């Protein structure tokens, strides 16, 4: 939880300064949530789940996909441009067959 809070505050500053983007947290009435939502000036948005262990990647990806599907099905909904799981203990960045990106936190250092 501390890592998630730190990353949220850090990313909010970076995205705002670099991209002019806004950073939010998402939670719906079904208690489904997204750790970080980055909204660009043009209204496009990206969803990020932040997990410590690689054993949580599948669950996080499934959660992102379910929420994105629910938003797509809403006539007023605009689906995410990118779905991504940021993982504390992962070796490499890759794109899963379902389209969700997995990125180790260490890849964000440069």
LOVEXVO-21223 format. One record per residue (C-alpha): residue in three letters; x, y, z. Coordinates in Angstrom, 2 decimals. Each point is the difference from the previous one (the first is absolute). Last residue first. Example, Ala and Ser with C-alpha at 12.3 -4.5 7.8 and 13.67 -1.06 7.14 Angstrom:
<nodes>
<node r="Ser" xx="13.67" yy="-1.06" zz="7.14"/>
<node r="Ala" xx="-1.37" yy="-3.44" zz="0.66"/>
</nodes>
This chain:
<nodes>
<node r="Unk" xx="14.97" yy="6.37" zz="-17.01"/>
<node r="Unk" xx="-1.28" yy="-1.61" zz="3.22"/>
<node r="Unk" xx="-3.28" yy="-1.33" zz="-1.39"/>
<node r="Unk" xx="1.43" yy="-3.38" zz="-1.01"/>
<node r="Unk" xx="0.77" yy="-0.72" zz="3.67"/>
<node r="Unk" xx="-3.73" yy="-0.03" zz="0.76"/>
<node r="Unk" xx="-0.34" yy="-3.05" zz="-2.21"/>
<node r="Unk" xx="-2.46" yy="0.46" zz="-2.87"/>
<node r="Unk" xx="-2.80" yy="-2.35" zz="-1.03"/>
<node r="Unk" xx="-2.13" yy="1.15" zz="-2.92"/>
<node r="Unk" xx="-3.54" yy="-1.30" zz="-0.44"/>
<node r="Unk" xx="-0.91" yy="-0.98" zz="-3.57"/>
<node r="Unk" xx="-1.61" yy="-3.39" zz="0.73"/>
<node r="Unk" xx="3.10" yy="-1.78" zz="-1.39"/>
<node r="Unk" xx="2.11" yy="1.79" zz="2.64"/>
<node r="Unk" xx="2.29" yy="2.86" zz="-0.95"/>
<node r="Unk" xx="3.45" yy="-0.07" zz="1.55"/>
<node r="Unk" xx="2.33" yy="1.78" zz="2.42"/>
<node r="Unk" xx="2.61" yy="-2.21" zz="1.64"/>
<node r="Unk" xx="1.15" yy="-1.39" zz="3.32"/>
<node r="Unk" xx="-2.92" yy="0.53" zz="2.34"/>
<node r="Unk" xx="-0.10" yy="0.79" zz="3.71"/>
<node r="Unk" xx="-1.55" yy="3.41" zz="0.48"/>
<node r="Unk" xx="-2.60" yy="-0.35" zz="-2.74"/>
<node r="Unk" xx="-1.75" yy="2.69" zz="-1.99"/>
<node r="Unk" xx="-3.02" yy="-1.56" zz="-1.69"/>
<node r="Unk" xx="-1.11" yy="1.87" zz="-3.10"/>
<node r="Unk" xx="-3.15" yy="0.60" zz="-2.03"/>
<node r="Unk" xx="0.40" yy="2.57" zz="-2.76"/>
<node r="Unk" xx="-2.46" yy="2.01" zz="-2.09"/>
<node r="Unk" xx="-2.70" yy="-0.40" zz="2.62"/>
<node r="Unk" xx="-3.60" yy="-0.33" zz="-1.11"/>
<node r="Unk" xx="-2.32" yy="3.00" zz="-0.46"/>
<node r="Unk" xx="-3.40" yy="-0.58" zz="1.54"/>
<node r="Unk" xx="-3.15" yy="1.94" zz="-0.91"/>
<node r="Unk" xx="-1.77" yy="-3.03" zz="-1.51"/>
<node r="Unk" xx="1.31" yy="-2.15" zz="2.87"/>
<node r="Unk" xx="1.28" yy="-3.31" zz="-1.39"/>
<node r="Unk" xx="3.52" yy="1.37" zz="-0.40"/>
<node r="Unk" xx="0.05" yy="1.02" zz="3.71"/>
<node r="Unk" xx="-0.94" yy="-3.52" zz="1.09"/>
<node r="Unk" xx="2.65" yy="-1.47" zz="-2.30"/>
<node r="Unk" xx="2.63" yy="2.35" zz="1.47"/>
<node r="Unk" xx="-0.95" yy="-1.06" zz="3.52"/>
<node r="Unk" xx="0.23" yy="-3.69" zz="-0.88"/>
<node r="Unk" xx="3.32" yy="0.43" zz="-1.84"/>
<node r="Unk" xx="1.58" yy="1.90" zz="2.88"/>
<node r="Unk" xx="-1.09" yy="-2.66" zz="2.50"/>
<node r="Unk" xx="1.30" yy="-2.79" zz="-2.20"/>
<node r="Unk" xx="3.38" yy="1.75" zz="-0.25"/>
<node r="Unk" xx="0.21" yy="0.44" zz="3.78"/>
<node r="Unk" xx="-0.85" yy="-3.65" zz="0.66"/>
<node r="Unk" xx="2.55" yy="-1.21" zz="-2.54"/>
<node r="Unk" xx="2.75" yy="2.29" zz="1.33"/>
<node r="Unk" xx="-0.39" yy="-0.92" zz="3.68"/>
<node r="Unk" xx="2.59" yy="-2.82" zz="0.05"/>
<node r="Unk" xx="2.55" yy="2.44" zz="-1.45"/>
<node r="Unk" xx="0.06" yy="1.71" zz="3.36"/>
<node r="Unk" xx="-0.31" yy="3.61" zz="1.11"/>
<node r="Unk" xx="-3.02" yy="1.12" zz="-1.98"/>
<node r="Unk" xx="-1.03" yy="3.34" zz="-1.52"/>
<node r="Unk" xx="-2.98" yy="0.01" zz="-2.37"/>
<node r="Unk" xx="0.10" yy="2.63" zz="-2.72"/>
<node r="Unk" xx="-2.75" yy="1.27" zz="-2.30"/>
<node r="Unk" xx="0.55" yy="2.38" zz="-2.92"/>
<node r="Unk" xx="-2.16" yy="2.89" zz="-1.16"/>
<node r="Unk" xx="-0.90" yy="1.96" zz="-3.10"/>
<node r="Unk" xx="-1.87" yy="3.24" zz="0.72"/>
<node r="Unk" xx="2.11" yy="2.23" zz="-2.28"/>
<node r="Unk" xx="1.85" yy="1.52" zz="3.00"/>
<node r="Unk" xx="1.18" yy="-3.44" zz="1.12"/>
<node r="Unk" xx="-1.55" yy="-1.96" zz="2.85"/>
<node r="Unk" xx="2.21" yy="-2.32" zz="2.03"/>
<node r="Unk" xx="-1.95" yy="-2.44" zz="2.16"/>
<node r="Unk" xx="1.84" yy="-1.56" zz="2.93"/>
<node r="Unk" xx="-0.96" yy="-2.77" zz="2.43"/>
<node r="Unk" xx="-3.06" yy="-1.16" zz="-1.94"/>
<node r="Unk" xx="-3.00" yy="-1.13" zz="1.99"/>
<node r="Unk" xx="-3.01" yy="-2.28" zz="0.02"/>
<node r="Unk" xx="-2.11" yy="0.66" zz="3.08"/>
<node r="Unk" xx="-3.24" yy="-0.75" zz="-1.93"/>
<node r="Unk" xx="-0.95" yy="3.70" zz="0.22"/>
<node r="Unk" xx="3.19" yy="0.97" zz="-1.81"/>
<node r="Unk" xx="3.51" yy="0.89" zz="1.17"/>
<node r="Unk" xx="2.60" yy="1.86" zz="-2.02"/>
<node r="Unk" xx="3.09" yy="1.88" zz="1.25"/>
<node r="Unk" xx="1.11" yy="3.06" zz="-1.93"/>
<node r="Unk" xx="3.01" yy="1.53" zz="-1.73"/>
<node r="Unk" xx="-0.26" yy="3.00" zz="-2.30"/>
<node r="Unk" xx="2.06" yy="0.62" zz="-3.13"/>
<node r="Unk" xx="1.98" yy="3.07" zz="-1.04"/>
<node r="Unk" xx="2.46" yy="-2.45" zz="-1.48"/>
<node r="Unk" xx="3.27" yy="0.68" zz="1.79"/>
<node r="Unk" xx="-1.01" yy="2.03" zz="3.05"/>
<node r="Unk" xx="-3.39" yy="-1.60" zz="0.63"/>
<node r="Unk" xx="1.20" yy="-3.49" zz="-0.77"/>
<node r="Unk" xx="3.03" yy="0.38" zz="2.26"/>
<node r="Unk" xx="-1.84" yy="1.51" zz="2.98"/>
<node r="Unk" xx="-2.85" yy="-2.50" zz="-0.10"/>
<node r="Unk" xx="2.49" yy="-2.82" zz="-0.54"/>
<node r="Unk" xx="1.80" yy="0.81" zz="3.25"/>
<node r="Unk" xx="-3.22" yy="0.30" zz="2.00"/>
<node r="Unk" xx="-1.39" yy="-3.29" zz="-1.34"/>
<node r="Unk" xx="3.35" yy="-1.76" zz="0.25"/>
<node r="Unk" xx="0.33" yy="0.94" zz="3.68"/>
<node r="Unk" xx="-3.55" yy="-1.10" zz="0.76"/>
<node r="Unk" xx="0.45" yy="-3.33" zz="-1.79"/>
<node r="Unk" xx="3.33" yy="-0.68" zz="1.71"/>
<node r="Unk" xx="-1.56" yy="0.72" zz="3.41"/>
<node r="Unk" xx="-2.85" yy="-2.41" zz="-0.76"/>
</nodes>
